[in-house]
Amino acid sequence: MGLKPRLLLGALSLSLLVSCHRTDDADGSPQPAQQAHKVDSHQFIKSAMGTPFKVTLVGHSFPQARQLARLAFQELERIERRVSSWRAQSEIGVLNRAKGEWSPLSAETHWLLSRAHDLNALTRASFDVTWAALKGVWDFRAKRLPDPALVSARLKLIGAHHLSLRGGSRPPLAPPPSPLWMRRLAPDHPLRAELSLESTEQSASAEGGERYMARLTLGAEVDLGGIAKGYALDSMARLLRRYGAGRFLIDGGGDLLAYGESPQGTEWGVGVRHPRRDELLLTLKIPSGWSVVTSGDYERYFILGGERYHHIIDLRSGYPAQGTASVTLFAREALMADALATGMMVLGAQEGLEVIEGLEGAEAMWMSVSGDVTYSSGFKRFSEALPARWGETSTDPHPNAEPQVGPTAQPTAQPTAQPKAEKTAQ
């Protein structure tokens, strides 16, 4: 687990390969952009959850695209207000300050916490929203190890049993409740940039039935940073599709969700960074409706005594996960990709492969610190040329060496222009 909402899954090693006709900020103001092809493609940017979110829409006029982007960003802001642990008045903020008492929840937040329980079991407890008890223990700027006694004490407050839920019943991995405002709109309702968000703030008690509640062990905390971005991408995509968008890419600080085709009529493409050098290792195709996330040991770390200490924490020990340099995770749900990328980084290739092979709609690639690359059985659908290793001892003699300086995710002018991947049975 990471130690900030954004970094719970690791800053991503994905270099977005996308061509846009023009780029705009959240208010629709034009920004400079490299024009590769003359197509109706517009990109809009909005900061939320501690990272920039980018929505690229293809096949719409600028006014239509701006309205769609505004709706998507309103949904993003609504989710952030509701579940951000950094907002004292959010439902999660209130829960964390409830001092062991029951705290009311909306149906949506209750669903997210329920999914967190499911994902905890699915990932063999390598993903856990109660990781927040470790906040502040690791200081990567100071580049020093924490007090072992402090780590041990905080670990006692981590675990699914520290979070209790009450109200509502649902089967495991059930879909989320629809946003309340969507229930009140007719399917053919026109786009409205002035769409009110107030109706989304209703409590679960207004829906009838038992009130949704949660309670934490005294001293424990939860942080949904490991799934909040993924959930936001899923919600934004559902909204865009409802209102007629058929070709788009959403980038939440490197977490990607693609739908339809790129501006060039090909599948959207993504580049995966070399774990120890500032260069691309390979390019992958993103099938429509899929999400991709990469978690790595090279974004927030320090080296001490020849050992690399990074922000993805193994909650069994309270110390950084060992053995894996990077995991790239594809899933048909961004929330699932978000959580699994963390879990597979902690579990490693051998144990993680057992988890992934038992899931439908999820594929993974592990890069070990020794240079080996392991793929799940269906990963080949994303590329026709997958390397067996990312580095050899002769060319990468210092696996803990500092990477070359430079950003890890930079837009480039051209998307990958490869044939569509052959459909693989999951």
Helices and strands as residue ranges (DSSP letters): G 6-9, E 14-17, E 22-25, E 30-31, E 41-48, E 51-58, H 62-83, H 91-96, E 103-104, H 107-122, G 129-134, H 148-155, G 160-162, E 163-166, H 180-183, G 198-201, G 204-207, E 213-216, H 225-242, E 248-252, E 255-259, E 268-273, E 280-286, E 291-296, E 301-304, E 307-310, E 313-314, E 319-320, E 324-331, H 334-357, E 362-368, E 373-375, G 379-382
